[in-house]
Amino acid sequence: MLLHDLPPLTAFSAAERRLIRRLRTPERVQRFLNALPYNTEPRGDTFRGFRQVVRRRTAHCAEAVLFAACVLERHGYPPLVMSLESADGLDHVIFIYRRNGRWGSVARSRDPGLHGRKPRFRTLRALVMSYFDAYIDATGCIEGYAPTDLRKLGVIDWRFSAKNLWALEKALIALRHRRITYSRSRVRRMRAKYLAYREKHGKKPLFYRGRDKWMEIPKAFLR
């Protein structure tokens, strides 16, 4: 079997198969990921694939994407991901999918506005721009995006490997990102608004437009 082939279900453990059967839609995968503790990498950097996420029951953004890709490819969704490149080098990765001709996403983050999106977007650029305001904090701002198929990123076992997938991280960083144009005055306004909110309330804001197009976010952000 080549790594770009869909592995047989027998390649998965009984626990993995149960999860795959239960999480049949992007919405269900998003809900599952929301319930996992975010991987803050307390013992050092990690880049784990599907099997390690299942075993360790924690994931950061890139690990959540690999989990989503492995589960949802079993239900007819190709393993498509998109890198969002930030001005401060703190990039984000999301799983992307298409339903009825519209794009949506599954994602996990330490920021409330960077989780999944419902399939409401006609283009990938429109999907990216739904993250733009929520990405702005003290240093962050989306400057480019790069969609890709995990099966095109070389012989990297993102499903079953027990090792950290640093080669995949490098491959995502190396993608040619499409530049986006934006208003710098808008960024300054949003940054000032974000910082003022954090100073006053001591938590990250949820004041963004377009929240009706967001998927569910972890309940911790709603307190």
PyMOL commands that set and color helices and strands:
alter all, ss='L'
color gray80, all
select helices_A, chain A and resi 9-11+14-22+26-35+50-56+61-73+112-114+124-129+132-135+150-152+166-174+184-201+211-213+219-222
alter helices_A, ss='H'
color red, helices_A
select strands_A, chain A and resi 80-86+92-99+102-106+117-121+142-149+178-179
alter strands_A, ss='S'
color yellow, strands_A
deselect
rebuild
show_as cartoon
